[in-house]
Amino acid sequence: MFDFWTVMYLLVVGLVAGYIARLLVRGTGDMSFWATLLAGVVGSFVGGLLGYLLFGWDDDEGWVQPGGIIGSIIGAVIVVLLWRAWSQRHPSAGRPSGTAGPRPGV
């Protein structure tokens, strides 16, 4: 199912979808390149899952499948919104210890 060109397509579409999702969702300026790529790739699979569940697309491939560009963007927006909500609840997550904020008494 996944050959070299499929993976390259998934990475390129994921990167484009991740950046478009970051443009559509405010407050995501602190996401790195790799986080944007990950959000886009995961969003592609979320879009594929939504297409499968809502419209029955590609029934023969099952529910774990990448979506097209529109499905990837929609899925990436969902992933970025979840990312932002999680990072607001856990402000020190993903940072090295000791860098969550100013030290007391300094």
Secondary structure, DSSP 8 states (H G I E B T S, - for coil): ---HHHHHHHHHHHHHHHHHHHHHSSS-TT--HHHHHHHHHHHHHHHHHHHHHHH-TTGGG-S-----HHHHHHHHHHHHHHHHHHHHHSTTTTS-TT-SS--TT-
